[in-house]
């Protein structure tokens, strides 16, 4: 029997859990059971569904410390960031529960008398969620809670690198009263994700991950569609620094944006687009601080940067840095895999800074997903905006300036789904939509009120209480000569 084995990236010899990998028959059985449960769940009033989701949040909060420890052990986040991952799910439960008593549609006036019109949203049925490892509690909450609130059943395939966190999240939901068939886990690798994407009993698929895999999910889903497909894919996020920026604030933001979570957020700051007037000083400040960041066990309070997720990831990152240097970049800091005492076999990669990077260089175009910051000098704010937009990705960007007009102009012209002013490219809040433009997404958004849209469909309702036939676009407009008599005949 094939299995999924979870290992601690800090000490890979430590096995955290072993789970059976799902087969096609397993997925079939899960979808059938979910479909039956969903038909019952859809009849439960939305406020009652919301109360169960609120209870999920309460239980997550009650177990926050142990869940954060599990996040740190399974994916290598330092303790503070692991706690933030869990808190995001707690907050999402509270926000989604509130939507259970909010308006899901709109009332519009009819063009005819004695007639009312409105829209509402209805569930799609069984939803397939394919989630990544880097936010193993938070991202499932972004998707599972809105899907359940909308009246759906959910089949969650977590990353094979974070199955324990997904199982713990499921346990909290089950303990809160979510029916066991309504929300299920199926473990496995990409082949199981493909089974979900193409299963005719799954009516919506929500995927967060890489661009190539996202394209495959979309193509596979179309083969047995139609269905709702939501994609949140990669990023090549940029921080723009203009000459009038507060450089202390810039330094703090660059450190957290580029090296928080070891650069393994889809919103991590990967490009530092800095005006040439302050480029040398900014690099000096950021490199000086980054060199002092401590690598180590994420549960050690003295650790600033934990491991990357696997040894293979560390090798890949090192290869990308070496290729960038071969292309002409200058290594200002880091660049090579590291070992940490007491963390045998840990997949550590130190904060790395590359200078002399061109806007079209490979390292400025490809998603690294590691603690690597490429510095790109520019001569003007206009050039900076052009460089921000010069990749296939459009997730997050940041602009540091004291000039409000320059900041607002940049917000208008930057082609990303998220823009920050005087803050790094990471730090999205759950009550606002999250997602990107261009190859980063396909129009849907996680989180916020928009989070319901990928898991529900709009239904338009007309009620005519006039007691007679009323014809829109006809009865309230003057008839053309001769046409009215022919219609009446």
C-alpha positions in Angstrom: 0.0 0.0 0.0 1.3 3.4 -1.0 1.7 5.9 1.9 2.4 9.5 2.6 5.1 10.1 5.2 5.6 13.3 7.0 9.1 14.3 8.1 10.4 17.2 10.2 12.5 19.4 7.8 14.6 20.4 10.8 15.5 16.8 11.5 14.4 14.6 8.6 15.0 11.4 10.5 12.0 12.3 12.6 8.8 10.8 11.1 5.8 12.8 12.3 3.1 10.7 10.7 2.3 8.1 8.0 -1.0 8.2 6.1 -2.4 5.8 3.4 -2.3 7.4 -0.1 -5.8 7.4 -1.7 -6.6 5.3 -4.7 -9.1 6.1 -7.4 -11.6 3.8 -5.6 -11.0 5.7 -2.3 -11.7 9.0 -4.1 -14.9 7.6 -5.6 -16.2 6.4 -2.3 -15.4 9.7 -0.6 -17.1 11.7 -3.3 -20.3 9.5 -3.2 -20.4 9.8 0.6 -19.8 13.6 0.5 -22.5 14.0 -2.1 -25.1 12.3 0.1 -24.0 14.3 3.1 -24.1 17.6 1.1 -27.8 17.1 0.2 -28.7 17.1 3.9 -26.3 19.9 4.8 -27.7 22.2 2.1 -31.0 22.1 4.0 -29.5 23.4 7.2 -30.0 27.2 7.5 -26.9 29.2 6.8 -26.9 30.7 10.4 -26.8 27.2 11.8 -24.0 26.2 9.5 -22.2 29.3 10.6 -22.5 28.3 14.3 -20.6 25.1 13.7 -17.9 27.0 11.8 -17.7 29.4 14.8 -17.2 26.4 17.0 -14.4 25.2 14.8 -12.6 28.5 15.4 -13.2 28.2 19.2 -11.6 24.8 19.2 -8.7 25.9 17.0 -8.1 28.7 19.6 -8.3 26.3 22.5 -5.5 24.2 20.9 -3.6 27.0 19.3 -0.3 26.3 21.2 -0.2 22.6 20.3 -1.2 23.3 16.7 1.5 25.9 16.3 4.0 23.5 17.6 2.9 21.0 15.0 3.1 23.6 12.2 6.7 24.4 13.3 7.7 20.8 13.4 6.0 19.8 10.1 6.8 22.7 7.8 9.7 24.5 9.6 8.0 27.9 10.5 9.5 29.6 13.5 7.2 29.7 16.5 5.8 33.2 16.1 4.9 32.5 12.4 3.5 29.1 13.2 1.2 30.8 15.7 0.2 33.3 13.1 -0.7 30.5 10.8 -3.1 29.0 13.3 -4.5 32.4 14.3 -5.3 33.1 10.7 -7.6 30.0 10.7 -9.2 31.1 14.0 -9.9 34.6 12.5 -11.2 33.1 9.3 -13.7 30.9 11.2 -15.0 34.0 13.0 -15.2 36.0 9.8 -16.9 33.3 7.8 -19.3 32.6 10.7 -20.4 36.2 10.5 -21.2 35.8 6.8 -23.9 33.3 7.8 -26.1 36.2 8.7 -25.0 38.6 6.0 -26.5 39.4 2.6 -25.5 36.9 -0.1 -27.1 38.8 -2.9 -28.9 42.0 -3.9 -32.4 43.2 -4.5 -33.0 45.1 -7.8 -36.0 47.0 -9.0 -38.1 45.4 -11.8 -38.9 47.4 -14.9 -42.5 46.1 -14.5 -45.0 46.8 -11.7 -46.0 44.3 -9.1 -42.9 42.3 -9.6 -39.7 41.9 -7.4 -36.3 40.6 -8.3 -33.3 39.5 -6.3 -30.2 37.4 -6.5 -28.9 34.8 -4.0 -26.2 32.2 -4.0 -26.6 28.4 -4.0 -24.1 25.6 -3.3 -22.4 23.7 -6.1 -22.3 20.3 -4.4 -19.0 18.6 -3.6 -15.9 20.8 -3.6 -12.3 19.6 -4.1 -9.6 21.6 -2.3 -5.9 21.0 -3.1 -3.8 23.0 -0.6 -0.1 23.7 -0.3 2.2 22.9 2.6 3.4 26.5 3.4 0.3 27.6 5.3 -1.0 24.1 6.4 -3.7 25.3 8.7 -4.5 28.8 7.4 -5.0 28.0 3.7 -7.4 25.1 4.3 -9.4 27.4 6.5 -9.7 30.0 3.7 -11.3 27.4 1.5 -13.0 24.8 3.7 -15.0 27.3 5.9 -16.5 29.3 3.0 -17.3 26.1 1.1 -19.1 24.6 4.1 -21.0 27.9 4.9 -22.2 28.0 1.3 -23.8 24.5 1.8 -21.2 22.3 0.1 -19.3 19.2 1.1 -15.5 19.3 0.9 -12.8 16.8 -0.1 -9.4 18.2 0.9 -6.2 16.9 -0.5 -3.4 18.5 1.5 0.2 18.7 0.4 2.0 15.4 1.0 4.5 17.5 2.9 2.0 18.6 5.6 -0.5 15.8 6.2 -0.4 16.0 10.0 -1.5 19.6 10.1 -4.4 18.8 7.8 -5.4 15.9 10.0 -5.3 18.2 13.0 -7.5 20.8 11.2 -10.0 18.0 10.3 -10.1 16.8 13.9 -11.1 20.3 15.1 -13.8 20.5 12.5 -15.2 17.1 13.4 -15.1 17.9 17.1 -17.1 21.1 16.3 -19.9 18.9 14.9 -19.1 19.0 11.1 -20.4 15.6 9.8 -17.7 13.1 9.0 -18.8 12.5 5.4 -19.3 16.2 4.7 -15.6 17.1 5.2 -13.0 14.4 4.3 -9.3 14.2 3.7 -7.6 12.2 0.9 -3.9 12.0 1.1 -1.5 11.6 -1.8 0.7 13.3 -4.3 -0.1 14.9 -7.7 -1.9 11.8 -9.0 -4.5 12.1 -6.2 -4.9 15.8 -7.0 -5.5 14.9 -10.6 -8.2 12.4 -9.5 -10.0 15.2 -7.7 -9.6 17.7 -10.5 -11.2 15.3 -13.1 -13.8 13.6 -10.9 -17.3 14.2 -12.4 -18.9 14.3 -9.0 -16.8 17.3 -7.9 -18.4 20.5 -9.1 -15.7 23.0 -8.0 -12.0 22.8 -7.5 -9.9 25.2 -5.6 -6.1 25.0 -6.0 -3.2 26.9 -4.4 0.3 26.1 -5.7 2.7 26.5 -8.6 1.8 27.9 -12.1 2.6 24.6 -14.0 0.5 22.5 -11.6 -2.3 25.0 -11.6 -2.4 24.9 -15.4 -2.6 21.1 -15.3 -5.4 21.3 -12.7 -7.3 23.7 -15.0 -6.8 21.5 -18.1 -7.7 18.3 -16.3 -10.8 19.9 -14.8 -12.0 21.0 -18.2 -11.9 17.5 -19.5 -14.9 16.5 -17.4 -16.3 19.9 -16.8 -17.9 22.3 -16.7 -17.0 23.2 -13.1 -15.8 26.2 -11.1 -12.0 26.2 -11.0 -10.2 28.6 -8.7 -6.4 29.0 -9.0 -4.0 30.9 -6.7 -0.6 30.4 -8.2 2.9 31.8 -8.0 4.4 35.2 -7.3 7.5 37.2 -8.1 6.7 40.0 -5.6 8.5 43.3 -5.7 9.3 46.0 -3.2 9.9 49.4 -4.8 12.0 51.8 -2.8 12.1 55.5 -3.8 14.6 58.1 -2.7 12.3 59.7 -0.1 11.5 56.4 1.6 12.1 55.9 5.3 15.1 53.5 5.1 14.7 52.1 8.6 11.2 51.1 7.6 12.4 49.7 4.3 15.0 47.6 6.1 12.5 46.1 8.5 10.1 45.4 5.6 12.7 43.8 3.3 13.9 41.5 6.1 10.5 40.3 7.0 9.2 40.2 3.4 12.2 38.3 2.0 13.3 36.1 4.8 10.2 35.5 6.9 9.1 31.9 6.6 12.5 31.3 4.9 11.1 33.1 1.8 8.5 30.3 1.3 5.3 32.4 1.1 3.6 33.0 -2.3 3.8 36.7 -1.3 7.4 36.7 -0.2 9.5 39.7 -1.4 11.7 38.3 -4.1 12.7 41.5 -5.9 14.0 44.7 -4.3 13.5 47.4 -7.0 15.4 50.3 -5.5 16.2 53.8 -6.9 19.9 54.1 -7.7 20.2 57.2 -5.4 19.7 55.0 -2.3 20.5 51.5 -3.7 23.9 51.1 -2.0 22.7 52.3 1.4 19.6 50.0 1.2 21.7 47.0 0.3 24.2 47.7 3.0 21.5 48.0 5.6 19.5 44.9 4.6 22.6 42.8 4.2 24.0 43.9 7.5 20.8 42.9 9.3 20.2 39.7 7.3 23.7 38.5 8.1 22.8 38.5 11.8 19.6 36.4 11.4 20.0 33.1 13.2 19.2 29.8 11.4 18.0 27.0 13.6 15.3 24.9 15.1 12.0 26.8 14.6 10.9 26.0 18.1 14.0 27.6 19.6 13.1 31.2 20.6 16.5 32.4 19.4 15.8 31.2 15.8 15.0 33.8 13.1 14.9 31.6 10.1 13.9 27.9 10.0 14.6 25.3 7.4 13.3 25.2 3.9 10.8 22.4 3.4 13.1 19.7 2.0 16.7 19.0 1.1 15.6 18.9 -2.6 14.2 22.5 -2.2 17.6 23.6 -0.7 19.4 22.1 -3.7 17.1 23.7 -6.1 17.5 27.2 -4.5 21.3 26.8 -4.5 21.2 25.9 -8.2 19.1 29.0 -9.0 21.5 31.3 -7.2 24.5 29.7 -8.9 22.8 30.2 -12.3 22.1 33.9 -11.4 25.8 34.4 -10.6 26.7 32.8 -13.9 24.3 35.3 -15.6 26.2 38.2 -14.0 24.6 38.8 -10.6 26.8 39.5 -7.7 26.4 37.5 -4.5 26.3 40.0 -1.6 25.2 37.5 1.1 24.6 33.8 1.5 24.0 31.6 -1.5 24.9 28.2 -0.2 23.3 25.5 1.8 24.0 25.6 5.5 24.3 23.1 8.4 23.0 23.9 11.9 24.3 22.2 15.0 21.8 19.9 16.6 19.6 19.8 13.5 21.1 16.8 11.8 20.2 16.7 8.1 18.1 19.9 8.3 17.4 21.6 5.0 18.7 25.1 5.8 19.4 27.8 3.4 20.6 31.2 4.7 19.2 34.6 3.8 20.7 35.4 0.4 21.1 38.7 -1.5 22.0 39.2 -5.1 22.9 42.5 -6.6 23.6 43.6 -10.2 20.4 41.9 -11.3 18.7 42.9 -14.5 14.9 43.2 -14.8 14.8 40.5 -17.4 17.4 38.1 -15.9 16.2 34.6 -15.1 16.4 35.1 -11.3 14.2 38.2 -11.7 11.6 36.3 -13.6 11.4 32.8 -12.0 9.8 32.1 -8.6 12.5 31.0 -6.2 10.4 30.1 -3.2 13.3 30.5 -0.8 15.1 33.2 1.1 16.6 34.9 -1.9 16.3 38.7 -2.6 17.4 40.1 -6.0 18.3 43.8 -6.0 17.3 45.6 -9.2 18.4 49.3 -9.5 16.2 51.8 -11.4 16.5 55.5 -12.3 12.9 56.6 -11.8 9.6 55.7 -10.3 8.2 55.1 -13.8 11.0 52.6 -14.5 10.3 51.0 -11.2 6.6 50.4 -12.0 7.6 49.0 -15.4 10.0 46.5 -13.7 7.3 45.5 -11.2 5.0 44.6 -14.1 7.7 42.9 -16.2 7.0 39.3 -15.1 4.2 36.8 -15.7 3.1 37.0 -12.1 0.8 39.5 -10.5 0.3 38.6 -6.8 1.7 41.3 -4.5 3.8 44.4 -4.6 4.9 47.2 -2.2 6.0 50.8 -2.6 8.0 52.8 -0.1 7.7 56.5 -0.4 6.6 59.5 1.7 4.9 61.2 -1.3 1.2 60.3 -1.3 0.7 61.3 -4.9 3.5 59.0 -6.0 2.1 56.2 -3.8 -1.4 56.5 -5.2 -0.1 56.7 -8.8 1.9 53.5 -8.2 -1.2 51.8 -6.7 -3.1 52.6 -9.9 -0.4 51.4 -12.3 0.9 48.3 -10.6 -0.7 45.2 -12.1 -1.0 42.9 -9.0 -3.9 41.7 -6.9 -2.4 43.2 -3.7 -0.5 46.4 -3.3 1.1 47.7 0.0 2.3 51.2 0.7 5.1 51.4 3.2 4.7 47.8 4.2 6.2 44.6 2.8 4.6 42.3 0.3 3.4 39.9 3.0 0.8 40.4 5.7 -2.6 40.1 4.0 -5.7 40.2 6.3 -8.4 37.6 6.2 -11.4 40.0 5.7 -10.1 41.3 2.4 -9.8 39.4 -0.9 -6.5 37.5 -1.6 -5.3 36.6 -5.0 -3.5 37.9 -8.1 -3.6 38.9 -11.7 -2.1 37.6 -14.9 -0.6 34.1 -14.4 -1.0 34.2 -10.7 -4.7 33.6 -10.7 -7.8 33.2 -12.8 -10.1 35.8 -11.3 -11.4 34.2 -8.2 -10.2 35.3 -4.8 -9.7 33.6 -1.4 -10.8 35.3 1.8 -13.0 38.3 2.4 -16.6 38.3 1.2 -15.4 37.3 -2.2 -14.3 33.9 -0.7 -17.9 32.5 -1.1 -17.8 33.1 -4.9 -15.6 30.2 -5.8 -17.9 27.8 -3.9 -21.3 28.9 -4.9 -23.3 30.0 -8.0 -25.6 33.0 -8.5 -29.3 32.3 -8.7 -31.6 35.1 -10.0 -35.2 35.2 -8.7 -38.2 36.9 -10.3 -41.6 37.0 -8.5 -44.5 38.5 -10.3 -47.6 39.1 -8.2 -49.6 41.1 -10.8 -51.9 38.2 -11.6 -51.4 38.7 -15.4 -48.7 38.0 -18.0 -46.1 40.8 -18.0 -43.5 40.9 -20.7 -40.2 42.6 -19.9 -38.7 44.8 -22.7 -42.2 44.8 -24.4 -45.0 45.9 -22.2 -43.2 48.9 -20.8 -42.1 50.2 -24.2 -44.2 51.8 -27.0 -45.0 49.2 -29.7 -43.8 49.6 -33.2 -46.6 50.3 -35.7 -48.2 47.1 -36.9 -46.1 44.9 -34.6 -48.5 45.0 -31.6 -51.4 43.8 -33.7 -49.5 40.8 -35.1 -48.3 39.8 -31.6 -51.8 40.0 -30.2 -53.1 37.9 -33.0 
